Amino acid sequence: MRLTRCERHPFTDTSRKRAALRRKQCLEREALPLLTELMAGDWCSPRRQRTTC
């Protein structure tokens, strides 16, 4: 049996998605208090380090 690939739906930004992201990030910061500055600060991801940082 072969599976056919479905089309992906475009991303839609909603207030509920933004609220869920805020809750997730807040819980992550509370779980790892020593890394709060690193998570919330202005840091470059490994992908961006190669190009801009």
Secondary structure by P-SEA (a helix, b strand, c coil): cbbbbcccccccccaaaaaaaaaaaaaaaaacccccccccccccccccccccc
